[in-house]
Every structure is written in structure tokens, then in C-alpha cells.
Amino acid sequence: MTNQEAWKLYEKYLSAWNTTSIEQRLKIATETLSENIEYQTVRHDLCTGRAQVIEDMATFHERFPGGHFEIGGVSSHHNVALLTWVIIQADGKEFARGGDQITVDRNGKISKITTFAPSARDPN
């Protein structure tokens, strides 16, 4: 997978996070995420299936009405990519930057996402 391919897939995936339409969210999630995706975030232990991802998309809109995600950077090799996400609030101001590591299966869908919260400059 090239950086361009990873960016394009992730951009489509983030469009599911950015839409307020539940129908669009489900459609894009089906197109970009494997049915048995492994999903792990700071808030969630490893879970399997699209349901938790889709639920988190709805929670994002409750917490950041009018907000959206943008891509801040990409680095990929083989079938794995590390991407930076940026939360932009409704007023256009950046709220946070974090990262996702994605693994892509043979069908071109994301089969695993590990989300990292914004990094700390000093771990103390």
C-alpha cells in the first residue's frame, strides 16, 4: 500500500466520521471497514465488528457538534499505515491531533484500527 492509497482509504473512512447522516455513515463504514474489524482506542479495549466504530462516530457528533476530522499526515508500508487525525471544531479551530494505525486486508478494507490520543510532550 502506498501513502497515496492509504490516504485515499482513510479519507473515505473519515468522511463517515464527518457526515451527520446515519445512512451515509453506515454505507461508508460498510465500504471501508471489514465486517469483523478489530478496533481499539484509549477508551475501549479491543473489540470486533463495525458497531463500536459507528457508535463512536455518533458520540463524536454529540461531543463536537459541527466539528470534523482532517488528515494531518501519512506513513505506510506493506498493508499497514500510520495516519494523523486532526479534530477541527465548528468554529474552525483545531481541538486535538492524534493518530490511527490501520491494517488493510486483501479486499482493500480496513481490518484493524488502533487509535492513539494526542501525544504528550513530556510523559511526566
Backbone hydrogen bonds, N-H to C=O, Kabsch-Sander energy under -0.5 kcal/mol:
donor,donor_aa,acceptor,acceptor_aa,energy
6,A,2,T,-2.5
7,W,3,N,-2.8
8,K,4,Q,-2.4
9,L,5,E,-2.3
10,Y,6,A,-2.7
11,E,7,W,-2.9
12,K,8,K,-1.9
13,Y,9,L,-2.4
14,L,10,Y,-3.1
15,S,11,E,-1.3
16,A,12,K,-0.8
16,A,13,Y,-1.3
17,W,13,Y,-0.9
18,N,14,L,-2.1
19,T,15,S,-1.2
22,I,20,T,-0.6
25,R,21,S,-2.4
26,L,22,I,-2.4
27,K,23,E,-2.2
28,I,24,Q,-2.9
29,A,25,R,-2.6
30,T,26,L,-2.2
31,E,27,K,-1.8
32,T,28,I,-2.1
33,L,29,A,-2.6
34,S,110,I,-2.8
37,I,34,S,-1.5
38,E,111,S,-2.4
39,Y,37,I,-0.5
39,Y,47,C,-2.7
40,Q,113,I,-2.2
41,T,44,H,-1.3
47,C,39,Y,-2.3
49,G,37,I,-2.6
50,R,35,E,-0.8
53,V,49,G,-0.5
54,I,50,R,-2.5
55,E,51,A,-2.4
56,D,52,Q,-2.3
57,M,53,V,-1.7
58,A,54,I,-1.7
59,T,55,E,-2.1
60,F,56,D,-2.2
61,H,57,M,-1.6
62,E,58,A,-1.6
63,R,59,T,-2.3
64,F,60,F,-3.0
67,G,64,F,-2.8
68,H,88,I,-2.5
70,E,86,V,-2.1
72,G,84,T,-3.0
73,G,84,T,-0.8
75,S,82,L,-1.6
77,H,80,V,-2.5
80,V,77,H,-2.7
81,A,102,I,-2.4
82,L,75,S,-3.2
83,L,81,A,-0.5
83,L,100,D,-3.0
84,T,73,G,-2.2
85,W,98,G,-1.6
86,V,70,E,-2.4
87,I,96,A,-2.8
88,I,68,H,-3.3
88,I,86,V,-0.6
89,Q,87,I,-0.5
89,Q,93,K,-2.9
92,G,89,Q,-2.4
95,F,87,I,-3.2
96,A,87,I,-0.9
98,G,85,W,-2.1
99,G,116,F,-2.1
100,D,83,L,-2.7
101,Q,114,T,-2.5
102,I,81,A,-2.8
102,I,100,D,-0.6
103,T,112,K,-2.1
104,V,79,N,-2.8
105,D,109,K,-3.0
108,G,105,D,-1.9
110,I,32,T,-3.4
111,S,103,T,-3.1
112,K,103,T,-1.3
113,I,38,E,-2.6
114,T,101,Q,-2.3
115,T,40,Q,-2.9
115,T,113,I,-0.5
116,F,99,G,-3.7
